[in-house]
Amino acid sequence: MEFITTKPTSTVYARATWLCRLAWVVLGLGVILRGVIWAQQRSLYLDEANLLRNFTERTYLGLFRNLDYEQYSPPLFSVLVKASIGLFGNNELAVRLVPVLASMLTLGLFFRQTQRWLTPVVAVFALSFLAFGKVFVDYGTVCKQYATDGLAALVLIEAAYYIGRGQFRGREAGVWIALGCLSIWFSMPAVFVLAGIGLWYLQQAWLRRDWTAMGWILGAGLAWLICFGAYYLLLLQTNVESSYLQQYHREMFLAFPPRNPEELQLLLTQLGELINKTVGKTALAAALAVVCFPLGLYQLLKRPHFLTWVLLVPIAACLAASALHYYSLMSRLVLFMLPLVLLVLGWGAQWLGRQHKWAAGVLTLLAVVVLANQQQLRYLGKPFQSDYTNIRSGLELVATHQQPGDAVFAYYNVAPVARYYTQEHTPRLKLSGLFLQEAGQQPSKQDPFTYGLLKLQQQGHRRIWVVYDREDEGPAQLVAVQGKVLARYPVYRGYVLLYKPGAVQPR
């Protein structure tokens, strides 16, 4: 079997000892950064709270069917998180332990693969983007399956590098049947990576005219298809056919082929967002990606080899599934694919650097500037700022200042997190007079926020606390109209209001 490397790893790093040490430093800092952010125990957000509610309400067997509260999670990931809660308690550290460990292991595997396939300087930069990029750090430290998706992809690629190098027979087929089926139930996007690996094995068997190997490979592939078919029918079909989810992800399905100028603009926006999440949202980052990715793509297709199949096929399969409205390009859902994109970028950058010495210098300078703009190392010394409101701090603030008889309004976007901290978290937050609004409680034509507030006011509460998870002023203005604002407390990406209702007209 043909496996492409730049040079033997020992030779490369013997000639560039300082780059080897720098790569280890980057790896260490990336692991430490994830550990520090995990230890900060930042507030859960809406999807985490809803997902955890499934884990606390269901048995292990119950995790192998569609989840409630508009959530999805691969069953084996769910089992691991539920086990962590059982062992260590229901708290931020326990529920995020599996994703954090997966994120660290992903970084270690990517370190190994960049050493193998990229030149030393390019390897350092590629590793740095994964180690310090916000999307990798953020979603690698929350209780969702995105970090484990990335780990599954790199584990499968690493396994393909070693298994079946000489021949593919019954033992190799057995290993791959087990590994492939487990990975599907552990990470749904693993099926995209398995497609590339299967085609790689088939190509090699065809070139060797090894029909026995081809039979075993096709047998393993058939087992994967059966496994994925069962997975689809049990867990995915309902979500794929959900009109709510189709509408929710409408702008995140790949607009290809574009049929009008609006769809062309959407397509360019979607591709730009992939660049943004991989190397950053700046003109320089876009320039780096626009130059290096097509070059890497061209070089991988010019002489197909191992990386051509295991990098490009999963990317193409994911984009094709998205164009067919089967897979969303929401940034967290394509997290598994971004390390593959980085390897393609690196492949193009190293080819250009070898062809033109001036290009190597320009690319190095460009990568330094882009990386400096995107890195998250500052959070080693201060709380991490994610894209989500710190609802827990708002609830704690209310618990500290509320008086007997006060009501606390948690509207439907805040309610799942409030429920978690007051009913499920260990220890529970003591908060009296809490009203948890369920989605859909209000009449269909009435604003849910307004409806919830009016309902509390009609119950005769003299003071009402409002925890809000946005920075817009709509709720504050509404409260000011309905009564007197007594206090306002800012929280990260939101605020808490205390107000005294005015007279409420009977309905």
C-alpha positions, 0 to 999 in steps of 0.5 A: 500500500502506498502511504505518502509522507514528506520525509521520515519523521526522525529525519525532519525533526533531527534537522529542525530540533527547535521546530520539534520542540515548538510543536511539543510546546504548542501541543502542551499549551493546547492541552493545558488551555482546554484543561483550564477552561474546563476547570473554570466550570462556565455556565451551561447553555440551552442545548447542554441543559436540554441534552443532560435532561435526557441523560437524567430522565432515561436509563442507559437503554433509553439513550438508544432511541430518539431523544427529547427536547429537540436534542440529538446525541450518538448513543455511545457518547450519551452512555459515556456522559451518563456514566461520568455523571454517575461516577462524579456527580451532576456538575460542569466538570463531570458532564464535560469530562468526556468531550474535554478528554476527546478534544485533548486526544484529538489534538494529540492525534493531529500532532502525530499526523501533522508530523507525519505528513507535513513539513516541520514549519507547516506542521507547527502552524496547522497544529497551532490553529487546532490548538488555539482556534476558538471553535476548537477550544469552545466546542471542545469544552462543552457537553455535546458530541462535537469534540468526539466527532473530531476524535472519531474521524482522526482515530479512523484515519490513524487506524487506516494508516496501519491496518491492512498495509500488507494485505486485507483478509479476514482478520483485517475485515473483522477489525474494521467491521467492529471499529466501523460499526462502533464509530457510527454509534459513537459519531454519526459523521464517522460514516463520511470518513469510513466512505473515504477509507473504504474507497482507499482500500478498494483502490489498493486492492484493484491496483494489486488485482487482489480479488480476495482482498476486494471481497473482504473489503466489500464485505466490511463495507456492507456491514457498515451500510447495514449498521448505518441503515439501522442507525438511520432508521432508529435515530436519524430519520425522524430528525431528517424528516422534521419540518422544524429542523429542516426550517431551522437549518435551511440557511445552513444546507449547502446552496449547491448548485446555486440556481439564482444570485441569492443562492450564489451569495448564500453559497459564498457565505457558507464557504466563507464561514468554513474558512472563518471557523478553520483559520479565522474571520479576517481578509488575511485568513481568507487569503491564506485559505483561498491560496492554499486550499485549492493548491492542496486540493490540486496536488492531492488530486494530481497524484491520488494517494492515501491522503486524497481518499481519507481527506477529500472524500469525507469533505466531499461526502459531507458537502454532498449530504448538506446539498441534499439537506441531510446534513447541516453546515452549522459550525459545530456540526462540521467540527469533525471536518475542520482538521481535515481541511487544515491538513489540505491547507497545509499540503498546499502551503508546503508545496508552494513553499517548496516551489518558491522560497519567497512564497515560504516567507510570505506564507509564514508571515501571513500564518503568524498574523492570522494565528495571532488574531485567532488564538485563545491563549489569553484565557489561560489567565481569565474566564473564557468568553463563549458565544453563550450567555452566562445564565448561571451567574444571573441565577446566582445573582437573583438567589443572593438578592431576592426577598421572600415573595419575589417571583423569578421568570425564566422564559423558555430559552432560559428555563432549561438552564434554570431547571438544571441548576435548581433541580439537577445540578449537584449541589442545587441552587436555592432559588425560590418563586421560580417560574419555568416557562415551557416552549409552546405554553403561550397562545400561538399568536402571542409573544411568549415573553410577554405572555409569561410576564403577564401571567406572573403579574396576574398572580399578584407578585409584587416584585419579579426578577427576569433573567434574559439571555440576550443583549437586546433591549426589548425585554427591558423596554417591555418591563419599563412599560409594565411597571417600575424597574428597581434594578438592573444587573449585567451578566455576560451576553445578557442581563438580570432585571428586577421590577415592580409590576404596575396595575394589570388589567383583567383579561 
